[in-house]
Amino acid sequence: MVRHDVKNIALADKGRLRMEWASRYMPVLNSIKKRFAKERPHKGIRIAACLHVTTETGNLMETLKIGGADVRLTASNPLSTQDDLAAALVKHYGIPVFAIKGEDHATYYKHIHSALDHKPHITMDDGADLVNIIHTKRTERLADIIAGTEETTTGVIRLKAMARHGVLRYPIIAVNDAKTKHLFDNRYGTGQSTLDGILRATNVLLAGLNFVIAGYGWCGRGLAMRAQGAGARVVVTEVDPLKGIEAVMDGYDVLPMAEAARIGDVFVTVTGNKTVIGRPHFLKMKDGAIVANSGHFNVEIDIPALEEMAKSKRRIREFVDEYVLRDGRRIHLLGEGRLINLAAAEGHPAMVMDMSFANQSLSVVHIVKHGRKLEKAVYPVPPAIDAEIARMKLATMGIKIDRLTADQKKYLAAWQEGT
Ligand SMILES: NC(=O)c1ccc[n+]([C@@H]2O[C@H](COP(=O)([O-])OP(=O)(O)OC[C@H]3O[C@@H](n4cnc5c(N)ncnc54)[C@H](O)[C@@H]3O)[C@@H](O)[C@H]2O)c1
């Protein structure tokens, strides 16, 4: 068997069935698999991937392998691994995986190092942890690397900061910024799966609850839409005035967190920022408030402050920690403040990851062909790839759209015609 560190290899058959199920909802990726089987565009390329180890990621790993790549997978979050899928990739697909759900900090980083021992030509990140370790602790790896890809907003922000400070040592394709990624994955994927995580963790009835969302970006607006659809009264908190206006005009209440803290029943952070909910807010929350995060890192909720304020703590349900404050109020923290959709549920549905991972697959083709000519900068996914994925997705959904006539094309490219 290939090298691995997974929880239990005996879970492999269950993981394979779940991976097959996800594959049914990934028609774009499946057509890329067929193309890769013929063309083998990644032959001889070693890839280290640091992604949420889910059934959709399993299908991406298989796609890259079919394309000829030698792939290794590690987790991009200690709580997001599906142990059965990790076992399936090792046993049934011959893909080395280093990931265990609930692994501690040291194991998480040991696994990242195991992925880097593979001497990758390409890194595939979700949150930039591979890039970070390569730039700080494993600089000897830089010699082999052609380029990398980045899956999420938080990673792209970090990488753009590295490029601005002149410390980024190899080019990165910002997969998150492709329209066929963030407009769908962040919005509809996070919107639905975050609710799924909260429901699986708590089984609360959303109808009638005050549902506070911090951050009205792509993830926040998807979540607001879905929470409202479930009957919750949505309150948005923001720091960007433009997003504030959008949230108001989309029909939500907009308040500072200091005020929202008093009325919220459920709080979810999706900002990519730190300490968005902290001590001053916990002091005002109702007894029984539920607090969760769906942003990339577990820093959006000030958990150390909550730990300090609590006189006791117990795990009351699998993904719910009950903190009892000194005045007796109970605050319920979900999934240890880690992405709740991956901690307590299964992450985004395959139907939306189909487009995100089609972007990853085709970005790797682009890197293999052109990566050596790229600067040490953060690049968008080539627009032609984005447009091709949108066309493919529509076609697989059986939906047809109109085409511009020659006359319309001419009109749109001209300036002479007026009223
Ligand atoms: N859970 C998942 O599966 C998943 C999926 C995609 C992205 N993400 C992560 O979710 C986070 C948000 O991603 P996005 O694409 O929506 O980003 P975005 O940049 O579109 O939106 C973030 C929003 O948060 C706002 N914000 C920042 N600080 C704030 C504060 N202190 N209070 C209130 N609002 C604040 C910003 O103004 C912005 O509008 C990122 O960390 C991203 O990596 C998670």
The ligand as an ORCA input file, in Angstrom:
! r2SCAN-3c Opt
* xyz 0 1
  N     -16.732     27.320      4.992
  C     -16.283     27.128      3.775
  O     -16.344     26.039      3.218
  C     -15.697     28.286      3.020
  C     -15.830     28.359      1.618
  C     -15.329     29.468      0.950
  C     -14.665     30.466      1.671
  N     -14.511     30.329      3.025
  C     -13.846     31.342      3.857
  O     -14.865     32.235      4.336
  C     -14.292     33.525      4.572
  C     -15.084     34.577      3.793
  O     -14.942     34.343      2.399
  P     -15.699     35.266      1.307
  O     -15.345     34.701     -0.014
  O     -17.095     35.485      1.688
  O     -14.863     36.642      1.520
  P     -15.300     38.111      1.108
  O     -14.039     38.905      1.090
  O     -16.177     38.082     -0.096
  O     -16.215     38.582      2.360
  C     -15.755     38.811      3.653
  C     -16.590     39.968      4.220
  O     -16.333     40.099      5.611
  C     -16.330     41.487      5.922
  N     -15.618     41.708      7.185
  C     -14.281     41.764      7.423
  N     -14.044     42.007      8.722
  C     -15.255     42.095      9.335
  C     -15.664     42.337     10.677
  N     -14.780     42.554     11.652
  N     -17.000     42.358     10.931
  C     -17.925     42.180      9.959
  N     -17.586     41.950      8.657
  C     -16.265     41.913      8.363
  C     -15.655     42.131      4.714
  O     -15.976     43.516      4.620
  C     -16.268     41.319      3.571
  O     -17.440     41.905      3.050
  C     -12.829     33.409      4.158
  O     -12.066     33.064      5.288
  C     -12.841     32.242      3.190
  O     -11.581     31.653      3.035
  C     -15.045     29.287      3.713
*
